[in-house]
Amino acid sequence: MTNLTSTIFSTTTTPELGTILIAILVAVVLGIAISATYMLTHDKEFHSKSHALTLVMLPPIISMIVALIIPIVGNNLASAFSIAGVFTIIRFRSVPTDPRDVAYVTLALAAGLSCGLGYIYIGMIFVAIMALLLFILRLVNFAQPNKKIMLLKITVPEDLNFEGAFDEILEKYTITANLQKVKTADFGSLFELSYKVTLRDTETRKAFIDELRTINGNLNIMLTQKDYEIA
């Protein structure tokens, strides 16, 4: 197997059936490893069953396509375009909800490509390194946002002078509170105030919201940890 790339996957001969089977089986194993990594690194969150199955199927499919393309087109520029064409056939019917899903799909494609080209050992090492890296990043909570930094949206009636109306409450429950945007709602009969706040204590969120409701007339208040731009 050490000479897979230069001999068995020669660009002048068709790969033997046994060799293709080895590449496909290794690709299946790598797909299962990638899918398992995906599920284990999402253990406390929702993960898609269909996405997990897709990660298992992608490496052997790509491996098979590449193993058949290379002997036909040869080791030249056409080969590069043919391999690029393999990636263009992958289409998402919907936008992935998590950017990490795209990374896992790309990892599965790379594993399948390495097996299809005969670089089986390199593919195995690469998947092992990436899986270990993902587990470490998960373990140390890399890039975990500060849970005390939150987005606060307060809806107020148009007849309420909101300038300074919430300052006392914000000072009581937050370390910092910055008004990011003010916009009208419900055809101008309401205003929506968007704040970026840093809470003093996450356990006081209910009391915080209850005091805000006494001023805004019990209209909608949203306090979220979700990391996104204020729309």
Backbone torsions as a table, in degrees:
resi	resn	phi	psi	omega
1	MET	NA	-14.7	-178.1
2	THR	-68.6	-19.2	-177.6
3	ASN	-111.7	27.4	-176.3
4	LEU	-58.7	-46.4	-173.0
5	THR	-66.2	-46.2	-172.7
6	SER	-84.6	-23.4	-174.1
7	THR	-114.7	-60.8	-174.0
8	ILE	-68.3	-41.7	178.2
9	PHE	-95.0	45.6	178.8
10	SER	-64.2	143.3	-179.2
11	THR	-79.0	-1.2	-179.2
12	THR	-108.3	-9.5	180.0
13	THR	-130.6	156.7	177.4
14	THR	-78.8	131.8	-179.9
15	PRO	-58.0	146.1	177.2
16	GLU	-69.9	154.8	-178.1
17	LEU	-59.3	-43.2	-179.7
18	GLY	-61.2	-37.9	179.8
19	THR	-67.0	-42.4	178.1
20	ILE	-63.3	-40.5	179.3
21	LEU	-62.9	-40.1	177.8
22	ILE	-61.2	-46.5	-179.9
23	ALA	-61.0	-41.8	-179.1
24	ILE	-67.2	-43.5	-179.7
25	LEU	-63.3	-42.1	177.3
26	VAL	-63.9	-39.9	178.9
27	ALA	-63.0	-37.9	177.3
28	VAL	-62.9	-44.8	179.1
29	VAL	-61.1	-43.9	178.7
30	LEU	-64.9	-37.5	177.3
31	GLY	-63.3	-42.1	177.3
32	ILE	-63.4	-41.0	179.4
33	ALA	-63.6	-41.7	179.3
34	ILE	-66.8	-43.1	179.3
35	SER	-63.7	-41.4	178.1
36	ALA	-63.8	-40.0	177.1
37	THR	-62.0	-42.5	178.5
38	TYR	-58.7	-46.5	-177.6
39	MET	-70.4	-39.8	-177.5
40	LEU	-71.6	-31.2	178.1
41	THR	-83.0	-2.2	173.6
42	HIS	-116.6	28.3	-170.7
43	ASP	-62.4	-29.7	-178.8
44	LYS	-102.6	9.5	-177.1
45	GLU	-130.9	171.1	176.9
46	PHE	-75.6	131.3	172.9
47	HIS	-127.6	148.4	-174.5
48	SER	-84.2	127.7	176.9
49	LYS	-64.9	-41.6	-179.9
50	SER	-64.4	-37.0	178.7
51	HIS	-67.8	-38.8	177.5
52	ALA	-63.1	-40.9	177.7
53	LEU	-67.7	-36.5	178.2
54	THR	-62.4	-39.5	179.5
55	LEU	-64.9	-28.4	176.6
56	VAL	-73.9	-38.6	-174.3
57	MET	-79.7	-31.7	-173.3
58	LEU	-59.5	-50.3	-177.2
59	PRO	-56.8	-48.2	178.5
60	PRO	-65.8	-33.9	178.4
61	ILE	-64.6	-48.9	179.3
62	ILE	-63.6	-40.4	179.6
63	SER	-59.3	-44.3	-179.4
64	MET	-65.0	-45.1	-178.7
65	ILE	-62.5	-47.5	-177.7
66	VAL	-65.8	-40.5	-179.8
67	ALA	-62.2	-29.9	179.2
68	LEU	-86.8	-28.8	-178.0
69	ILE	-74.4	-45.8	-172.8
70	ILE	-55.9	-46.8	-179.9
71	PRO	-64.8	-22.8	-177.8
72	ILE	-81.9	-48.3	-173.7
73	VAL	-89.0	-21.3	179.2
74	GLY	82.9	176.3	-176.9
75	ASN	-91.6	77.2	-177.8
76	ASN	-149.8	-166.8	-177.7
77	LEU	-63.2	-35.7	179.1
78	ALA	-61.9	-33.7	178.0
79	SER	-62.3	-43.8	-179.9
80	ALA	-61.4	-42.9	179.0
81	PHE	-68.0	-33.7	178.9
82	SER	-66.3	-42.9	178.3
83	ILE	-65.3	-39.8	177.2
84	ALA	-61.2	-34.5	178.7
85	GLY	-64.2	-29.7	177.7
86	VAL	-60.7	-39.6	-178.2
87	PHE	-73.8	-29.2	-178.1
88	THR	-72.9	-17.7	179.5
89	ILE	-79.4	-11.4	178.3
90	ILE	-80.2	117.9	-177.8
91	ARG	-127.1	139.6	174.0
92	PHE	-96.7	127.3	176.2
93	ARG	-73.3	-22.5	176.8
94	SER	-143.0	155.8	-179.8
95	VAL	-70.8	130.2	178.7
96	PRO	-58.6	136.5	-178.4
97	THR	-73.8	-22.4	-178.3
98	ASP	-123.5	124.0	178.7
99	PRO	-56.7	-25.6	178.1
100	ARG	-63.4	-28.5	179.4
101	ASP	-60.8	-38.0	178.1
102	VAL	-64.0	-39.9	179.2
103	ALA	-63.8	-40.3	178.9
104	TYR	-66.5	-39.1	177.3
105	VAL	-63.4	-43.5	178.6
106	THR	-62.6	-39.0	177.3
107	LEU	-62.8	-42.4	178.2
108	ALA	-63.7	-39.9	177.6
109	LEU	-64.1	-42.4	179.4
110	ALA	-63.9	-39.4	178.3
111	ALA	-63.8	-44.5	178.8
112	GLY	-64.9	-39.0	179.1
113	LEU	-65.0	-41.9	180.0
114	SER	-64.8	-39.2	177.8
115	CYS	-68.8	-40.6	-180.0
116	GLY	-64.1	-32.4	179.4
117	LEU	-85.6	-8.3	178.7
118	GLY	97.3	-0.5	179.1
119	TYR	-86.9	62.1	-173.1
120	ILE	-66.5	-46.2	-179.7
121	TYR	-62.2	-41.2	179.5
122	ILE	-63.9	-41.8	178.3
123	GLY	-61.9	-42.4	179.6
124	MET	-64.4	-43.3	179.8
125	ILE	-65.6	-41.9	-178.6
126	PHE	-62.7	-47.1	-180.0
127	VAL	-63.1	-40.3	179.4
128	ALA	-63.0	-42.7	179.3
129	ILE	-63.8	-45.8	-178.3
130	MET	-66.2	-39.5	178.6
131	ALA	-63.6	-43.7	178.6
132	LEU	-63.0	-41.5	179.0
133	LEU	-61.8	-44.4	-179.6
134	LEU	-64.3	-38.6	177.5
135	PHE	-65.9	-40.0	179.6
136	ILE	-65.7	-45.3	179.4
137	LEU	-61.4	-37.7	177.6
138	ARG	-67.6	-40.5	-176.7
139	LEU	-65.1	-39.8	-176.8
140	VAL	-90.8	4.0	-178.5
141	ASN	54.1	47.4	-178.7
142	PHE	-60.5	133.5	178.6
143	ALA	64.3	21.7	177.4
144	GLN	-67.7	124.1	-178.4
145	PRO	-69.1	153.8	176.1
146	ASN	-69.4	118.9	-175.4
147	LYS	-68.8	-15.5	179.8
148	LYS	-83.2	-16.2	177.5
149	ILE	-88.1	117.7	-172.8
150	MET	-136.3	165.2	176.3
151	LEU	-102.9	126.1	-179.0
152	LEU	-117.3	125.2	175.3
153	LYS	-120.9	125.3	-177.9
154	ILE	-120.8	125.9	175.6
155	THR	-94.9	129.9	-178.4
156	VAL	-129.6	151.0	176.6
157	PRO	-70.7	156.8	-175.0
158	GLU	-68.0	-22.2	-178.8
159	ASP	-86.0	0.6	179.0
160	LEU	-93.5	125.9	175.7
161	ASN	-78.5	96.5	-172.5
162	PHE	-78.1	-8.8	-179.9
163	GLU	-65.8	107.6	179.3
164	GLY	81.2	1.3	-175.6
165	ALA	-67.4	-30.3	-175.7
166	PHE	-106.8	5.8	-173.7
167	ASP	-59.2	-43.5	-176.7
168	GLU	-63.4	-43.0	-179.5
169	ILE	-69.0	-41.4	180.0
170	LEU	-63.2	-39.5	179.0
171	GLU	-66.2	-32.2	-178.5
172	LYS	-72.2	-40.0	-171.5
173	TYR	-106.6	-10.2	-176.0
174	THR	-125.3	155.7	173.9
175	ILE	-85.6	-44.6	174.9
176	THR	-134.6	147.0	177.7
177	ALA	-147.3	110.8	-177.7
178	ASN	-115.6	123.3	176.7
179	LEU	-73.8	115.8	-176.2
180	GLN	-91.1	-37.2	-174.6
181	LYS	-161.3	149.4	173.2
182	VAL	-127.6	129.2	177.3
183	LYS	-141.7	156.8	179.3
184	THR	-84.3	157.6	178.2
185	ALA	-145.5	162.6	177.8
186	ASP	53.4	52.0	177.8
187	PHE	59.3	35.0	174.6
188	GLY	87.8	-1.8	-179.1
189	SER	-82.2	-11.7	179.7
190	LEU	-133.6	158.1	172.3
191	PHE	-118.5	144.9	175.9
192	GLU	-118.3	119.2	-179.7
193	LEU	-100.4	129.6	-179.8
194	SER	-113.8	119.2	-179.7
195	TYR	-116.0	149.2	166.4
196	LYS	-108.0	114.5	-172.7
197	VAL	-121.6	152.4	171.6
198	THR	-116.6	110.5	-175.2
199	LEU	-72.3	147.8	173.8
200	ARG	-73.4	-37.9	-178.7
201	ASP	-149.9	122.8	-179.0
202	THR	-68.0	-14.8	-179.6
203	GLU	-79.4	-8.3	-176.8
204	THR	-103.8	18.0	-175.7
205	ARG	-62.2	-40.0	-179.5
206	LYS	-64.8	-45.4	178.7
207	ALA	-62.6	-37.9	178.2
208	PHE	-60.4	-49.3	-179.0
209	ILE	-66.5	-39.5	-179.9
210	ASP	-60.2	-39.9	-179.8
211	GLU	-71.8	-34.1	176.6
212	LEU	-65.6	-35.2	-178.7
213	ARG	-66.0	-27.4	-179.6
214	THR	-69.7	-19.4	-178.7
215	ILE	-99.4	-38.0	-175.5
216	ASN	-88.8	12.0	176.6
217	GLY	73.1	28.8	177.8
218	ASN	62.7	28.5	174.3
219	LEU	-82.4	-179.8	-173.8
220	ASN	-62.1	136.3	173.1
221	ILE	-133.2	130.8	179.3
222	MET	-124.4	128.4	177.3
223	LEU	-128.1	113.9	-172.7
224	THR	-135.2	151.2	175.4
225	GLN	-96.0	-3.8	-176.3
226	LYS	-61.0	134.1	-176.1
227	ASP	-91.9	98.1	176.1
228	TYR	-154.4	163.5	179.5
229	GLU	-72.6	146.3	179.1
230	ILE	-69.3	120.9	-176.5
231	ALA	-85.2	NA	NA
